[in-house]
Amino acid sequence: MPVAVTLDNMLEERGLTGKDLAARIGISETQLSLFRSGKVRGLRFSTLSKMCFVLECTPGELLDYHADVRDMEA
């Protein structure tokens, strides 16, 4: 998949754990874990906004994109 979740990097930079972030933004650790692993198909903007607020970052710092021509062929 060309979109990669880089949340773990941001958590490390901020000295937070996934458990800390989940508690601060009001979601379960399971939901956050699924996002961190890239196993979700979508994310509410309100949840993304809360992550950015707590981590003091932008959405682009939580996600990365690597173009792959094969993804465009489907």
C-alpha positions as CSV (number, residue, x, y, z in Angstrom):
1,M,0.0,0.0,0.0
2,P,1.4,3.4,-0.9
3,V,0.1,5.2,2.2
4,A,2.1,4.4,5.3
5,V,1.3,5.4,8.9
6,T,4.2,7.0,10.6
7,L,2.5,7.6,14.0
8,D,5.0,5.4,15.8
9,N,7.8,7.9,14.9
10,M,5.8,10.8,16.2
11,L,5.0,9.0,19.5
12,E,8.7,8.2,20.0
13,E,9.7,11.9,19.3
14,R,7.1,13.1,21.8
15,G,7.9,10.5,24.4
16,L,4.4,9.1,24.5
17,T,3.0,5.6,24.3
18,G,0.1,4.4,22.2
19,K,-1.8,3.9,25.5
20,D,-1.2,7.5,26.5
21,L,-2.4,8.8,23.1
22,A,-5.5,6.6,23.1
23,A,-6.5,7.8,26.5
24,R,-5.9,11.5,25.6
25,I,-8.0,11.4,22.4
26,G,-10.7,9.1,23.8
27,I,-10.4,5.9,21.6
28,S,-9.5,2.4,22.6
29,E,-6.0,1.1,22.4
30,T,-7.3,-1.5,20.0
31,Q,-8.5,1.2,17.6
32,L,-5.3,3.0,17.8
33,S,-3.3,-0.2,17.3
34,L,-5.3,-0.9,14.1
35,F,-4.5,2.6,12.8
36,R,-0.8,2.3,13.7
37,S,-0.5,-1.0,11.8
38,G,-2.3,0.4,8.8
39,K,-5.1,-2.1,9.1
40,V,-8.0,0.4,9.0
41,R,-9.7,1.5,5.9
42,G,-10.6,4.9,7.2
43,L,-10.2,7.4,10.0
44,R,-12.5,10.1,11.1
45,F,-11.2,13.6,10.7
46,S,-12.2,14.4,14.3
47,T,-9.9,11.6,15.5
48,L,-7.1,12.7,13.2
49,S,-7.6,16.3,14.5
50,K,-7.3,15.1,18.1
51,M,-4.1,13.2,17.4
52,C,-2.6,16.3,15.8
53,F,-3.7,18.5,18.7
54,V,-2.2,16.2,21.3
55,L,1.0,15.5,19.3
56,E,1.3,19.1,18.1
57,C,1.8,18.0,14.5
58,T,0.1,18.1,11.1
59,P,-1.7,15.1,9.4
60,G,1.2,14.9,7.0
61,E,3.5,14.1,9.8
62,L,1.4,11.0,10.7
63,L,1.1,9.7,7.2
64,D,3.6,9.1,4.3
65,Y,3.0,8.3,0.7
66,H,5.2,6.2,-1.6
67,A,4.0,6.2,-5.2
68,D,3.6,2.8,-6.8
69,V,2.5,2.5,-10.5
70,R,1.0,-0.9,-9.7
71,D,-1.6,0.8,-7.5
72,M,-2.8,2.8,-10.4
73,E,-3.3,-0.2,-12.7
74,A,-6.2,-1.7,-10.6
